[in-house]
């Protein structure tokens, strides 16, 4: 396995002329490189890899001298992330079957989980974007955040190797999920609420964080679920995802309770 990943690292790490002017390193200021090094807690060696990981495809539209976005690194990072999480689960849940392990891995590496991991390190502040996107859009787009987070994992793997990359994934992805019991959460409430709303031609539910409290390492989020302008329920949790699930559960119960019941 290590030989295979070494070969993959060689392929992705090979130099190529994907920066015509040779100015990739200047896309991130020295100040931002230092900030990135601090939030990642990693001794960055190859700045170009991390710069590449932060280039959203929209950035190419205003920079003709750059030909590649972070998508290749995203592909690599996805594989490294999946391996790291799978190995952790295999070793730590020896009594569980393949079905359980697959389900839990999916929860660890899905878009919401990776989006929250990206938010926890402020990754949205570093992403290089085009003029057609706003910084607030990037910070609220779980897709962009999760994709960039995977690209970042790819960069760390190529720069620091598999061992250091695993440490990063454990610290930012695995440990928070295990600490907050995220892997035990039934994620059906949000999807059930959405299906209920669509079936009854209600407005699509949206979620809004209305309060954050507690120290950074032990935050409590309060989220409300809205249908149009009406608040249908509120929920709390140690992550936004947990709070959203709890809010959806409250809303679903409220809607079902309002249903007319036929008399015998």
C-alpha positions as CSV (number, residue, x, y, z in Angstrom):
1,X,0.0,0.0,0.0
2,X,2.8,2.5,0.9
3,X,4.5,1.7,-2.4
4,X,1.4,2.4,-4.3
5,X,0.9,5.8,-2.5
6,X,4.5,6.7,-3.0
7,X,4.1,6.1,-6.8
8,X,0.9,8.2,-6.8
9,X,2.8,10.9,-4.9
10,X,5.5,10.8,-7.5
11,X,3.0,11.2,-10.4
12,X,1.2,14.1,-8.8
13,X,4.4,15.7,-7.6
14,X,6.2,15.8,-11.0
15,X,6.9,19.2,-12.3
16,X,4.9,20.4,-15.3
17,X,4.5,23.7,-17.1
18,X,1.2,24.6,-15.6
19,X,2.2,28.1,-14.6
20,X,3.5,30.0,-17.6
21,X,4.9,33.0,-15.8
22,X,6.3,31.2,-12.7
23,X,4.5,33.5,-10.3
24,X,2.4,30.9,-8.5
25,X,4.1,31.5,-5.2
26,X,3.2,35.2,-5.3
27,X,-0.5,34.5,-5.3
28,X,-0.3,34.1,-1.5
29,X,1.5,36.7,0.4
30,X,4.1,35.8,2.9
31,X,1.7,36.9,5.7
32,X,-1.0,34.5,4.4
33,X,1.6,31.6,4.1
34,X,2.5,32.2,7.8
35,X,-1.2,32.3,8.8
36,X,-1.8,29.1,6.8
37,X,1.2,27.4,8.4
38,X,-0.2,28.4,11.8
39,X,-3.7,27.1,11.3
40,X,-2.5,23.9,9.8
41,X,0.2,23.4,12.4
42,X,2.4,22.1,9.6
43,X,5.9,23.2,8.6
44,X,5.1,24.1,4.9
45,X,8.0,23.2,2.6
46,X,6.6,23.5,-0.9
47,X,4.5,26.7,-1.0
48,X,3.5,26.0,-4.6
49,X,1.5,22.9,-3.6
50,X,-0.6,24.8,-1.0
51,X,-1.1,27.7,-3.4
52,X,-2.4,25.2,-6.0
53,X,-4.7,23.6,-3.5
54,X,-6.4,27.0,-2.8
55,X,-7.0,27.9,-6.5
56,X,-10.7,27.6,-7.3
57,X,-11.5,27.1,-11.0
58,X,-13.2,30.6,-11.1
59,X,-9.7,32.1,-10.4
60,X,-8.5,30.9,-13.7
61,X,-10.8,33.2,-15.5
62,X,-8.9,36.3,-14.3
63,X,-5.4,34.8,-14.5
64,X,-4.5,33.6,-18.0
65,X,-1.0,32.6,-16.8
66,X,-2.4,29.8,-14.6
67,X,-3.8,26.7,-16.3
68,X,-4.7,24.4,-13.5
69,X,-7.1,24.7,-10.5
70,X,-7.0,22.6,-7.4
71,X,-9.0,19.7,-8.9
72,X,-6.1,17.4,-9.4
73,X,-5.1,17.8,-5.8
74,X,-8.7,17.3,-4.8
75,X,-8.7,14.0,-6.5
76,X,-5.5,12.9,-4.7
77,X,-6.7,14.3,-1.3
78,X,-10.0,12.4,-1.6
79,X,-8.1,9.1,-1.9
80,X,-5.7,9.9,1.0
81,X,-8.6,11.0,3.2
82,X,-10.6,7.8,2.4
83,X,-7.6,5.6,3.2
84,X,-6.8,7.4,6.5
85,X,-10.4,7.2,7.8
86,X,-10.9,3.6,6.6
87,X,-7.7,2.5,8.4
88,X,-8.7,4.3,11.6
89,X,-12.2,2.7,11.6
90,X,-10.8,-0.7,10.8
91,X,-8.4,-0.6,13.8
92,X,-10.8,1.1,16.2
93,X,-14.0,-0.9,15.5
94,X,-12.7,-4.5,15.3
95,X,-16.1,-6.0,16.0
96,X,-18.1,-4.1,13.4
97,X,-18.9,-5.4,9.9
98,X,-18.2,-3.9,6.5
99,X,-21.6,-2.3,6.3
100,X,-21.1,-0.3,9.6
101,X,-17.6,0.7,8.6
102,X,-18.7,1.9,5.2
103,X,-21.6,3.9,6.7
104,X,-19.4,5.6,9.3
105,X,-16.7,6.4,6.8
106,X,-19.3,8.1,4.6
107,X,-20.3,10.3,7.6
108,X,-16.7,11.3,8.2
109,X,-15.9,12.3,4.6
110,X,-19.2,13.7,3.4
111,X,-19.6,17.3,2.2
112,X,-21.0,18.6,5.4
113,X,-18.4,17.0,7.6
114,X,-15.5,18.3,5.4
115,X,-17.2,21.7,5.1
116,X,-17.2,22.0,8.9
117,X,-13.6,20.8,9.1
118,X,-12.7,23.5,6.6
119,X,-14.6,26.1,8.6
120,X,-12.8,25.1,11.8
121,X,-9.5,26.2,10.3
122,X,-10.9,29.3,8.5
123,X,-10.1,27.8,5.1
124,X,-12.5,30.1,3.3
125,X,-10.3,33.1,4.0
126,X,-7.5,31.6,1.9
127,X,-9.3,30.3,-1.2
128,X,-8.3,32.1,-4.4
129,X,-11.5,33.0,-6.3
130,X,-12.6,34.8,-9.4
131,X,-14.4,38.2,-9.5
132,X,-17.8,36.4,-10.2
133,X,-17.8,34.9,-6.7
134,X,-17.9,36.7,-3.3
135,X,-16.0,35.7,-0.2
136,X,-19.3,35.3,1.7
137,X,-20.5,32.8,-0.9
138,X,-17.3,30.8,-0.6
139,X,-17.5,30.7,3.2
140,X,-21.1,29.4,3.0
141,X,-20.6,26.9,0.2
142,X,-20.0,23.5,1.7
143,X,-19.1,22.2,-1.8
144,X,-16.3,24.7,-2.4
145,X,-15.0,24.3,1.2
146,X,-15.1,20.5,1.2
147,X,-13.4,20.3,-2.3
148,X,-10.7,22.7,-1.3
149,X,-10.2,20.8,2.0
150,X,-9.6,17.6,0.0
151,X,-7.1,19.5,-2.2
152,X,-5.3,20.7,0.9
153,X,-5.0,17.1,2.1
154,X,-3.5,16.3,-1.2
155,X,-1.0,19.1,-0.9
156,X,0.0,18.0,2.7
157,X,0.5,14.5,1.5
158,X,2.8,15.5,-1.3
159,X,4.7,18.0,0.9
160,X,4.9,16.1,4.2
161,X,4.2,12.5,3.4
162,X,1.5,10.1,4.5
163,X,2.4,10.0,8.2
164,X,2.1,13.7,8.7
165,X,-1.0,13.9,6.5
166,X,-2.7,11.2,8.7
167,X,-1.9,13.3,11.8
168,X,-3.6,16.3,10.2
169,X,-6.7,14.3,9.1
170,X,-7.0,12.7,12.6
171,X,-6.8,16.1,14.3
172,X,-9.2,18.0,12.1
173,X,-11.6,15.4,10.8
174,X,-11.6,12.2,12.9
175,X,-11.1,13.5,16.4
176,X,-13.9,16.1,16.3
177,X,-16.3,13.5,14.9
178,X,-15.4,10.9,17.6
179,X,-15.4,13.5,20.4
180,X,-18.9,14.8,19.5
181,X,-20.3,11.3,18.6
182,X,-21.0,12.6,15.1
183,X,-20.8,9.1,13.8
184,X,-23.8,8.1,15.9
185,X,-26.1,10.8,14.6
186,X,-29.1,9.7,12.5
187,X,-28.9,12.0,9.5
188,X,-32.4,11.3,8.3
189,X,-34.2,14.2,9.9
190,X,-33.1,16.8,7.4
191,X,-33.9,14.6,4.4
192,X,-37.2,13.5,6.0
193,X,-38.2,17.2,6.5
194,X,-37.2,18.0,2.9
195,X,-39.2,15.1,1.5
196,X,-42.2,16.1,3.7
197,X,-42.0,19.7,2.5
198,X,-41.8,18.7,-1.1
199,X,-44.6,16.2,-0.8
200,X,-46.9,18.8,0.7
201,X,-45.8,21.6,-1.6
202,X,-44.4,23.6,1.3
203,X,-41.4,26.0,0.9
204,X,-38.0,24.3,1.0
205,X,-36.5,24.3,4.5
206,X,-33.4,26.5,5.1
207,X,-31.2,26.6,8.1
208,X,-29.7,29.6,9.9
209,X,-27.3,29.8,12.8
210,X,-28.7,32.3,15.3
211,X,-26.3,31.8,18.2
212,X,-22.9,30.5,19.1
213,X,-21.7,30.2,22.7
214,X,-18.9,28.7,24.8
215,X,-15.1,28.5,24.3
216,X,-13.7,27.7,20.8
217,X,-12.9,24.1,21.8
218,X,-16.4,23.5,23.1
219,X,-18.8,25.6,21.1
220,X,-22.6,25.2,21.2
221,X,-24.5,26.2,18.1
222,X,-28.2,27.2,18.0
223,X,-29.8,26.7,14.6
224,X,-33.3,27.5,13.4
225,X,-35.1,25.9,10.4
226,X,-37.1,28.2,8.3
227,X,-39.8,27.6,5.7
228,X,-40.0,30.9,3.9
229,X,-40.0,33.5,6.7
230,X,-41.5,31.3,9.3
231,X,-39.3,29.6,12.0
232,X,-40.4,26.0,12.3
233,X,-38.0,24.8,15.0
234,X,-34.7,25.3,16.8
235,X,-32.0,22.9,17.7
236,X,-28.7,23.0,19.6
237,X,-25.5,21.0,19.1
238,X,-21.7,21.0,19.4
239,X,-21.5,21.3,15.6
240,X,-23.7,23.1,13.1
241,X,-24.6,19.7,11.6
242,X,-25.9,18.4,14.9
243,X,-27.9,21.6,15.6
244,X,-29.4,21.4,12.1
245,X,-30.5,17.8,12.6
246,X,-32.1,18.7,16.0
247,X,-33.9,21.7,14.5
248,X,-35.2,19.5,11.6
249,X,-36.5,16.9,14.1
250,X,-38.4,19.6,16.0
251,X,-39.9,21.0,12.8
252,X,-40.9,17.6,11.5
253,X,-42.7,16.7,14.7
254,X,-44.5,20.1,14.7
255,X,-45.7,19.6,11.1
256,X,-46.9,16.1,11.7
257,X,-48.7,17.2,14.9
258,X,-50.6,19.8,12.8
259,X,-51.9,17.1,10.4
260,X,-55.7,16.6,10.5
261,X,-56.6,13.2,12.0
262,X,-59.6,11.4,10.6
263,X,-62.2,10.3,13.1
264,X,-63.4,6.7,13.3
